[in-house]
Amino acid sequence: MRPTSVGGRPVKKGEQTKLFRNRIVLGVICIVLSLIICFAVTPLFNKAISNKTEIVRVAREIRSGDEITSDMLQTVEVGAYNLPENVIRNVDDVTGKYATADFQPGDYILSSKVEREPSAENEYLYHLNGEKQAISVSPKSFAAGLSGKLQSGDIVSVIAPDYQMQGTTVIPPELQYVEVIAVTSDTGADANTGEKVEEGEERELPDTVTLLATPDQAKILAELEAESGMHLALVFRGSTEQAAEFIEAQDSLLKDLYAETEKETETNKSEAEQNQIAGEGEVD
């Protein structure tokens, strides 16, 4: 039945025909749109969902700061729909980089969560070349002295009280100039004091210093900490180039010190061999 009135006003016959035609057009448009959705949009959507792609997933736990190696990763095929644009798809794109977040097995890796260089907090650990070592010491007097003042790159002298049980306080020649590479709190957190503390925030004072040392220096440091203790004296803070001059001077001194030791050892060995030969001759 066609409408006989609109808004209380009688509808004329021509208007009735026009209104009816508009409804027919609207219905046709709805049908066409439905067909487009069914036969064009829906297949495209289904195709997008069913498309597969390869991505890189974590095979074993990776901790923040770890260097990522190929055995930590695996390539898997997953649905391509709704994947982040920056998801890593090739193992080579992430191998050798450093994680800036923790990853668990099964996680995929985003390019925003890896860096080419290690984080500043752990950077020094990745520049050890085998000639020197990173050794941490906790001087008993540190918390009451230079704690909160030392930072990476500083050059310090190590003062040894009652050195080698001789009752004298000296700076061992092997430890005149040693580089500080990290300062940490008792929780293990990086406490480098180059960072400013926000107003009202309490600074976590460090109690452990990590020094860059040769194996011989590391041995002496360990012995000092275990026996008589030690104190640290700040010698230099400044440019990397100037700091390197102190380290070069120390390395040169170490070379001279241990060259003399090796010479004495060879001399003593030679004398012992000669005495042995002489003793054998007397027996004959």
Phi, psi and omega in degrees: 000130182280148179295139180257352179207153176229117180062032178086354180261134178299138181264128179285165184298319180294322179291324178299317180296317180296316179296318179297318179296321179299322179292323178295315179299316179298319178296319179297318180299318179297319180296316180298316179298320178298318179295321179297316180297317183290317190256352180238302185290313183301314177300321178296318179296315179298323179294319179298321180291323185277348179297141180247152176210161178262137175226167179263129176240158181281129180267328176215162189304136175237128180263152178303130182099344180290145170280130185274127178244163186297330181287351176274353191237162172211151178260129181229157178261128181224170175293136185280344185294132172066020175284145175300144182296329185263021176290139181285130184246348183229130181302322183296336182287345184237342180297132180092352177269176186242134181287137175253007177210164176279140177235140176252156178307132181101341178291145168267160188250131175262145181298336180285351182252016175225153179227154177289329181247151178294158178298152183303329183296325184246007189303319184300333182291339184262007180243014175280129185250009179098339179281327179232164185233158173261118180235133181259136178229154180232080180301136183298328183271001187296316184298331181265357184242258186278358179302133183088000181238329179285153175209166181304138179097346178292151173251127181235158169254144179258120180260127184248110174284142180052051185296127181054035177058032182260359177078011180239150177258122185221166166259108181304138182302333179287345187234033179290318182227111181230139183271134173275126179247348175196152175228123186230156178274176181291347177273353182092357181285145178294124183239032177307129187271011173287345181275141178277146179261133179295152181299131180087351180268136180276133177281133176275107185290135180283154175228003180228135179242133176257125184247150176267117188220154172286166178304322179293318178296319181299321179297315180295318179299317180297319180293319180297316182294324182282332187254279190262352183084181182202164173231151178249136178238125180289124182257317185208142169220123182177213184291155179298323181296315180291322178298323180297330179295321177296316181293322177297320178296319179294317180298321179295319179295318178300319180299317179293317182299313185277342172292318178294320180297316179296323179295317179296321179297316179296319179296314180297322180294318180295317179296320180296320179295318179296318179296322179296316179297317180297320179295321178295324179294321180293323179295319179297000000 
